[in-house]
């Protein structure tokens, strides 16, 4: 009897030591920004290859070292644009809480039906208690998310993302793939290869255009009040890659409020109306804009919008840069077939076959 008791105590001690060694700590912030480091352990190929208690440490795009489970079966995403990247990587069936909703983003729910099972929260609707009940193993967020610290305080790892150009965007996609694991790794690599090839093929031509020969392009994200996108943004990057100059480059960051007088002073050659801002007719029919070169010449364009807004920070940036090149430099890119390429990207990366009618709706920023 004493031998059995001793054996049981020994087994209990081993189990306790093992369990304690697998506990994780919430993410802690560090000073560096926009850096991406490789994970410090190997990602299992499938969820069956590791228990859920195995962990690894990654460095997110805010410079934080974050300890996360090696296998992610349940996650949440508070960054609007990043949800489309999750869907593209085939992980919409694992998301338990999202910042999206089907009413506002119907195309995304069409291509990522797993989102219908997720709690819609974050933003102004954020409910920490409901999030905790969903038991996410990790939460994806933007680097300036005010709720990140609150979420981490509940013992939920928070991985922060951001990007302001195509290089950083590809780092974001790659890191997301590494975290989600399995097929997501290869899907991220395939998308990045496609995006890189498109950007390089476009810049091989537009890099030869002198600054004086580039049209000034104003991207309007809101018409009331008037808000535009300045430098140090992905919008600024695709304008430059596509052969233009950002008319609002003197401003820094997204969604900067300006007056019509400031826009008249800039006098842009091209105006692109963001997918959620309104329509070109709203600009063309407004007498306040009448003296601007783009309006006089009818160079006011609707930015496409699909599963997410093409012009902003979602996976359809790969289409945006091609559409922008054809719009800004039509003579250089007259052979670009944006409708055909839209079908290709949706089928290849979003696993959805678009009809011709659906393609036209996306190109006009219309609902399904």
Residue, then its C-alpha position, 0 to 999 in steps of 0.5 A: x500500500x505504501x508503494x502505491x501511495x508513493x507512486x501516486x504522489x510521484x505522478x501527481x508531482x510530475x503532472x503539477x510541474x508540467x502544467x505549471x511550465x505551460x502557463x502563459x502571460x498576457x502580452x506586454x508592450x515594448x518601445x519598438x514599432x512596426x517590427x516583425x520577428x519570426x516565431x520562436x517555435x515551430x508552428x504545427x502543420x495541423x491542430x492534431x500535431x500539438x496539444x492546445x496547451x503548447x505555446x510559442x512567442x511571437x513579436x507583433x507589429x507594435x514590437x510586443x513579445x506575445x506568448x500564444x498557443x501553438x495551435x489557434x482554434x478560436x480567435x477574435x479580430x478587432x481591426x476592421x480591415x484585418x478581418x478580410x485577411x483572416x478570411x483570405x487565409x481560410x480562417x473564418x470558421x475559427x473566428x469567435x468575435x469580429x468587428x464586422x457585421x453582415x449589414x455593413x460588409x455583405x460581400x465579406x460575409x458572402x465570401x467568408x460565411x464562417x463570420x456569421x457564427x461570430x459575435x459582432x463587437x469591438x468599436x463602439x459596441x465593444x463588450x469585454x464580458x461577451x468577448x471573454x465568454x467566447x473564450x478566444x485564444x488570441x485577439x488580433x487588433x490594430x496598434x492603436x486599439x484602446x481596448x488592447x490593454x483591457x483585453x490583455x488584462x483578462x489573460x487573453x493574448x493580444x497581437x497588434x498589427x499595422x502597415x503603411x505601405x506594401x512591404x509592411x502589408x506583406x509582413x502583416x499577412x505573413x505574420x497572420x499566416x504564421x499565427x493561424x498555422x496550417x494552410x494559412x502559411x502557404x496561403x499567405x505566401x501565395x498572396x504575398x507573391x502575387x501582390x509583390x509581382x503586381x507591385x513590381x510590374x507596375x513600378x517597373x513602368x511608373x518609376x520612369x515617370x518624372x515627378x513633374x509628369x505625374x498627375x496629382x491625385x486626391x483621395x477623398x474618404x468622406x465628403x461631409x465633413x471633407x476628409x482626405x488621406x495624406x502621406x505615410x499611409x497605404x493610400x499614399x503608397x498605392x498612389x505613388x506606385x500607380x504613377x501619381x502624386x498625393x495631392x494631400x501629401x503635406x498632411x500625414x495620416x488617414x482621414x484628415x479633415x480639410x476645407x474645400x478652400x484647401x482642395x481648391x488650392x491643391x487643384x488635383x488633376x484626379x479625384x478618387x471618391x472612396x468606397x464609403x464616401x459617396x459617388x463621383x456625382x456628389x462631387x461633380x454636381x457640387x458647385x463648390x468643387x466646380x473650379x477644380x481641374x479634376x472636376x473640369x476634366x471629368x476626372x472624378x472616379x469611384x473607388x471599387x469596394x468589395x469584401x472590404x474597401x479596396x482603397x484601404x487596408x484589406x486584402x483587396x489592396x492587390x486589386x486596388x493598386x492595379x485599378x489605380x494604375x489603370x485609372x491614373x496612368x491609362x495609357x501605360x496600363x490600357x491592357x489591364x482587365x480589372x474585371x477579369x483580375x477581380x474574378x481571378x483574385x476572388x477565386x484564387x484568394x477568397x475561394x469565391x466565383x464571382x458572376x459578371x454582374x457581381x464584378x460590376x457591382x464591386x467595381x461601382x462600390x455597390x452592394x450584392 
